[in-house]
Amino acid sequence: MVDKDSVLLIAPRRFGKTSIMRGVEKELLGKDKTSVFLEVEDVYSPQRFLTEIIMALIENERIRKKTKLFHALRKGTKWIKENIRENIEEIGISEFKVKLRRNIEEDLKKDWMERSRQIFEIIGKETSEVYIVIDEFPVAIKNMSKADKTKTEKFLHWFRKLRQLNRNLRFIAGGSVSIDRVVRDVGGVTTINDFKRFRIGGFQTEIALSLIEKVFKEEGWKYKIPFGEKILDCIGEDCIPYFIAVMLSAIKEEKILKGKEINEKLIETVYNFCILGNEGKHYFEHYFQRLKIFYTGMAGLEEKAAKAILRKVCNQEYFPVDIAFGIFKQETGQDDYEKFMDLIADLSHDFYIEHDPKRGLKFYSKMLRDWWRIYYGDIE
């Protein structure tokens, strides 16, 4: 998957994306590859992004012991050497990391592009391949753009050039929001079009059923095939890991509280009253709230249009695209089909809806559609 290209893993929250990325890191390490993992959800600047990469390299015990990279970084760049003065044993590893991260980030503020050039030149000389696994990359770019759009655009172009010129570097980046919508107004989609994309969907039916059966056995519950099938009927044809976990957790809670035996009727009750009822609203609230966080275009009208379209789509199996465009025009005051289709593409990339050119728009997930219809749909 990552032998020749940098990779973007695309999946909404709680689809198992991070577990997959951790699995990729583990597989690479098993092949004796130089690989590090970093989570960048709290990154707000290019220098902090680079600091996290440097810290991940320095902190990685395998890299320190089995490659020349750590020593080359320490000796080859004056500014890192100056920042790694203390003996770790004297001040303690925790304090050392805090101090080093602070010093490196502060130093990078002087000229992060030149500093980074030094770092990646050394990486290129000292090792044949380095794999950097980055979780929540789109969120970091969104954070940067809020702080300074100009610097973020500069960073995106720099990062693309880095990937092109350093063929020994591979980036495996993942995120739970559409990277396209994040970069569209900051540098443009061309800054990330060299990434090879993989869309992470749900489990295959057989795998989902075997997982459900395994949980039943671990809990000491009696399992029958119709029970697993009923759970998947509630969730919908795309067997999303998080949704399966929500169902199993709700079944467990219902069984403990009321001491009932599990059967198809109980599963139906759990779905309708525990998941879709008042006590289950929190399960999917983040899908609604993140529209406000990420759909900020057109002075907030993009969020308004997205919510209005979803409010209609959740009430039908398929919703006509031309009517959705009418809603877009009404909510934004803009007769711009290209912007409308950008919005539809973003909602699709973020796993809200699917767009069938012949049949129209539909919710990506049956369970999310049912939830949305109850809490945010129009009553028809």
N, C-alpha and C positions, 0 to 999 in steps of 0.2 A: 504493500500500500504506500509506503513512504520511501521506497528505494530511489526514486527519481524526482519526486515532486514534494513540495510542501502541501499540507492537507488541511482542509477545513471540515470539521465535523459539525453538522447542523442538527440540532434537536432542541425541543423545548425543555423547560425545567423538569427534573425528576424522570427523565427518560432513560437514565443509566449512562448518560454521556460521560460523566466524570469517571465512572467505573471502567468504561471502555478505554478512556485515555490513560488511566492508571494501568490497565491491562497492556496497552501498547508500550508504555514505558517499561513495564516488567519484562515484556517479550524482547524488547531491544536490549535491556541489560542482560537477559539470558543469552543473547547472541554476542555478548561482550562489546556492545556498542556504548559510546559515551552518550548518556541520556539524562536529562533533568526535567523535573516537573515544577511548574509554578502556577499559582492561582492569582489572577491579577484584577479581581473584582474591585479592590480598593485602590487601584492605581489611577492617579490623576494627572500625570505628566510624563513626557518622554524620559526624563532623567530617572524617575521612579521606576519606570518599566525596565530600563537598562540596569538599574540597581538590583532589581529582583532577579534578573538573569545572572548577573555577576555573583550575587549572594548564593543563588542556587548552585552555581558551579563551585564556589568556594566551600559551601557547606556539605556538598556531596562527598561522603566518606570514600566511596568507591573511586571517584575521580582523584581525590587526594592521594590515595594509596596506590592506584594501579595505572595512572597516566602521568605524563610530564606536564600536563596542562596547568595544574595548580601552581607548580613551581615556576612555570614560565610566566603565568599571570603575575605572580608575586615579584619576580625578578625583572620581567621585561617592561613593566610600566612603572615609572617613577611614582606616579600618584597613588597607585595601589600599594606599592611598597611602603610609602610613607604612612598609609592608613593602617597597615598591618604591622604595627610596631610592638604592640603588647604581646606578651606570652599568654596564650589562652589559659594555661594552668594557673597563672597568677591571678587573673581577674575573673575567671569562671566563663564557661562557654556562653551562657545566656547574656551576660553583660557584654561580652566580646562581640556577639552578633549584633546587639542593639547599637553599640558604638560604631562598629564597622559599617553597618547599613547607613547610619546617620552621616558618617564621614564621607562615604562614597557618594551618596545622593547629593550632599552639599557640594562636593567637588565637581560633580557632573553638571551642575548649574552653570559653571564657567564656560564650558563649551562641550555639550554632550555629544555632538556629532564627531568632533575630533577625538574625544575620549573613546567613543564607541569604535571608531576606526582602528585605534590602537588595539583594543580588546579583540576584535574579530580578525585582525591580521594575525595575532598570536594564536588564536583558535585554529586558523587555517594552516599555520605552520606546524603546530604541535600534534594535530590529530587528523585522521583522514575524514571522519564523519562525526558530527555532533547533532544530536536530535534534541530539540527544545520543545517540550509539550506545554502548551499555554491554555489554561482553562479560563473561561469568561472573557475572552479577548474582545468581543464587541462591546461589553460593558466598560472595559478600560478605555476604548476609543471614545465612547459616549462621554465618559468622565473627563477625558482630555479636552474634548470639543467644548464642553461646558465652561472649562477653565480658560481655554484660549484656542479658538478655531484656527488661527493662522499657524500656530505652532503644531497643532494636530495635523494639519494638511502637510506641513513640512515633514513631520514624523512619518506619515503614511508613505510619502514618496521616498523618503530615506529607507524605510523598512522594505519597500518593494525592490529598490536598488540593491540592498543588502542581500536579499534572496536571489537576485539574478547574478550578482558578481561572485558570491560565495557559494559555489556548488557543493561544498562539503557540509553546508548547513542545511538542516531540514527542520521546518517548523510544523508541528501538529497543533493547530489552534481550534478551539471549540467555543461554542457560545449558545446561550439559551434564547437569544433574540437575533433577529435578522441582521447580519453584518452589512448587507447591501443598503438597508435603510439608514444605518448608522453612518456609513461613509459617503452616501450619495451627495450630501451637502458639504462634505469635508474631504476634499481631494478627489472624490468621484470613485465609481465602482472599478475603474481601470486600475486603481492602486492595489486591488486584491484579485484581479482576474487571472493571476498566475497560479493561484491555489487550486488544487484538485479537490472537488467537493464530494462529500459523502453525507447523505441524508439518513439519519438514524430513525427508523420507524419502530413499530411494536414487535413483539415476539410472533413467531409463527404459531399457529393454533396448537400444534402438537407440543411445542415447547411450553406454551402457556398452561396447557392442561397438566403437563407433567410437573410443572412448578406448583400449581394449585394442589395437586395430589400430594406432593412432598410436604407442603405446609400442613395439610390435613393430618398426615401421618405423624409429623413432628408434634402437633398439638394433641394427638391422641383422639382425633375425631374420626368417626366412620366416614369413609369416602365412597361415593358412587360416581360413575362417569357423568350422569345427568346433573350432578351438583356442579361439577366443573363447567359443563356446557351452559348451565343456567347463569353462572357468574359471568362467563364470556358473552352471553346474550345481553346481559345488562350493560356491559362495558361497550360492546360493539365490535365490529370485525377487526379493527386494528387493536391488537392486544397490548395495550400500553402498560409497561411495568408498574408505574406509579398508580394507575387506576386499579390494577389487580391488587396491589398492596393496600389501597384504601378499602376495597371491598373486603378483603380478608381480615383487616383490622376491625372493621365495623361488625363483621360476623362474629369475631371473637368477643368483642365487647357486649354484643347483644346476647350471646350465649352465656357469658359469665353473669351478666346482670339478671337475666330472666330464667336461666337454667334450662333453656329449650334445646331439643335435639335439632340438628341441622337437617333441613330438607329444602326442596325447591321453593316451597311457600315461604319459609323463613328467609331465604336468600332474596326473594322478591320483596318481602317486607323491609328488609335491611336496606335494599336499594331505594325504595320509594320513600321511606320515612327517616332513615338514618343518613343516607347520602344526600338525597334530594330535599329532605326536610330542613327545618330551621337549624338544627344542630350540625348539619353538614355543610352549611354555606361556606365555612372557612376553607374547605378542601380545595376549591378552585378560585378563590377570590383573587389570587395573584394574577390570574389570566385577565381579569377585568382591570385591576389596578395598574398593570404595566402598560396599558394603552395610554394612560396619562403620562407615564414616565418616558416612553419611547416614541409615541406618535405625537410629536410636538410641532410638526410642520404647519405652515400657513397660519401662524399665530394661534395655534390651538384648534383650528377648524378641522385639521386632519383627525384628531382624536374624536371630535364630535361626529364626523362623517363615518369613521370606523364603527363607533358604537351604534349609530343609527342603522347602518347596513347589517351588522350582526344581530341587532334586535329583530330585524325582519327575516334574515336567513334562518334563524333558529326555529322559526315557526313552520318551515316547509322543508320537504326532502331536498328539493332543488329550487333555487330562487333565480329568476331571470336576470341576466347581466344588465340588460338595458334599463330595467327598473332600478337596479342598484345604482346605475350611473345617474338616473334621475334623482335618487336620494343624495348622492354625492353633490350634484349641482345645487340642490336645495339647501344642503347644510353648509356648503363652502361659498356659494355664490359664484363658482367658477365652472365654465363650460369647457373643461380641459380633459379630454379623454385620456391623454397620455398620463397625466397626474393621477387620474382615477385608476388606471391600470397598474400604475406603480403602487398605489395603495392596496389593490387586490393582490398583487404579487407579494407585498410585505405581509399581509394577513395570511397568505398561503405559506410563506417561508417561516412564519412564526407559529404555524400549526393551528391556526384558528379555523380556516376554511380550506376547501379544495375547489379548484376552478376547472370544470369540465366545459370545454368550448361549445359542445353540442347541447348539454343539459342545463348548465348554469352553475350557481354557487351552492355548496353544501358545507355543513360543519364537518371538520376533519374527524371528530370523535362523536359517537352517539351519546356517550355519558356527558361530555362537555356540552353538547347541544341540549340535552334534557335539562342540565343544570342552568344553562344560560336562559332557556325558555322560561323557567320558573322564576328566576331572580331578576332578569333584565330583558325578557322578551315582551313584545306587544301582546296583549290579550286579544285574541281574535275569536 
